[in-house]
Amino acid sequence: MTSAATPDPGIPLPVLLSQAGERAREFLQRQLASSRLRPRHAHVLLFLERTGAAGQQELLERLNVDASALVGLLNDLEGDGMVERRRDPADRRRHIVTLSEHGRAAVAEVHASIDEMSDALFGALSDTDRDHLHRILSVMSSGAPATATGCPGRLCGPPDPGGS
């Protein structure tokens, strides 16, 4: 029997990734419970923190949620005063979503939860391993197509000094 720190090569990578993701989601859900936010609310808030504002279509595409789920999330966040939706003056069909002051304060709470969660989930990893994991997961979640080598984009490692 293997210990928790010993990798089990018999477990397929997609299963390990799913298990790790579920563990992270459950932990984040517990961390956010006092604020009444769910992980998907946190995703919206963090995305808006990075972008400043976004159209609903952009949120759909970048957060990989369906339209009805996004509307529900935005209704929750708007009802709690964390986001504001307004029509785009340049295109009245388009809605722009921005963080409110209350939303920015909630983002600070989300960051505190994520920091605590990161220490609990990734404490056994070195800083280098954390950086590698972050890079790999960023590539995977960006939806970057795999190249002929199977490596998404140019983010799979340092350039080949031989130029091949």
N, C-alpha and C positions, 0 to 999 in steps of 0.2 A: 504494500500500500504506500502511496506517495504522500508526502506532507503537503500542506497548503503552499509552501514556498518552492516545492519541487514541481516543475512543469510535467504534465502528463501528456506525452506525445500522442496518446490514443484519442484524445479529445480533439475533434476537428476545429480548426480556427474559427469558422463562423459560429459554432456553438459557444466557444470561449468568449468571443466578442459579444454575443447575445447575453451570456451570463453576466459579463462585466457591465454591460449597458444596463441590464435590469437592476443590478446591485447599485449602480450609480444613481439610477432614476429613483429607486426606493429611498436611498439615503437623502437625496435632494428633496424628495417629497416630505420626509420627516423634518428636515431642516427648515423647510418653508412653511410648515403647517401652522405655526403661530401667526404668520402674516396672511393666511388664507390664500396664498398663491400656490399654484401647482407648477410642476416643472415646465409645462408648455407656456404658462404665463411668463415665467422667468425667461424663456427663450425669446419671446416677443420683446420684453423689456430690454434684454441685453443686445438684441439686434438693433433696436431703436437707439440705444446708447451709442453703438458703434457708427450708425449711419446718420443720426440726427433726425431724420424723417424718412418715411418710405410710403410708397403707394401700396394699396392692399394687394395688387397683383404681384408686386415685388415680394411682399411678405409671403404670399402663397408659394411662390417659386423658391425662395431662399430658405423658408422654414419647413418646406415639404409637408404641408398640411392641406386638407381639402377645404374648399370654400366655406362650407357650413361650419366646420370646426373653427376656422379663422374668425368668422363673424361672431361665433360664441365667445371665443377668447377676447376679441376686441370689445364686445359688449360688456363682459365681466370687467375688463381693465378700465373701460370708459366709465362704467357704473361706479367703480371704486375711485374714480378721479385720477387714475394713473396715466391714461393716454387721452389725447384729443384727436378727433377725426374732423377734417374739414375738406370741403371741395377744393380741388386744385383750380386756382383762378385762370390758368392757361388751358385747362381741359375740365369742364364742369362735370364730365362723366367720371372723372378720377377722384378718389378720396385719398388724402394725405394723412398719415398717422404720425403723431409726434408724442414725445414724453411730456407730461406735465411736471410741475415742481414735485408733486406727490410721487409721481412715477420715478423721478430722479432719486428721491429719498428711498424708494423701494429698491431701486437698482443697487444702492449702497448696501442694503440688507442682503440682497441676493449675493453680492460679492463676498460679504462676510460669511455667508453660508457656504459658498463655493470654496473659499479659503479653508474653512474648517473641514469640509468634505474632502478636499484635495489631500490634506494631510492624512486623513483617515484612510482614504482609498489608495493613495500612491506613496505612502510613507516608506514602503519597502523598496521603492525604486530610487535609483540615483538621479541626480539632476539631469545627467546625460540621457538616461533611459526615459525620463519624463519628457525631455525635449524631443526625442525620437518618436515617442508615442504620440505626442501632440502633432508633429509633422505628418505622421502616417494617417492619423484620424482626420486631420484637416484635408488631406488629399482625398481620402475616401468619402468624406461628407461633402466635398465640393462637387462630386459627380464628374470629376475630370475623366475623360475617356482614356483607356489604357492604350499605350503605344504598341508597336509591334513587339517590343521587348516585354510587354506586360506591365510596364511601369507607367503609372498615370503621370502625364506631363513630364516636366524636367525636375520634379521634386523628389526623385528617388535616391538621391545621393550626390556626392560631389561629381563634377564633370570628369570624364575619362581623360587623363593626361595624354593618352595616345590619340585622342580625337576620334575614336571609333564610335 
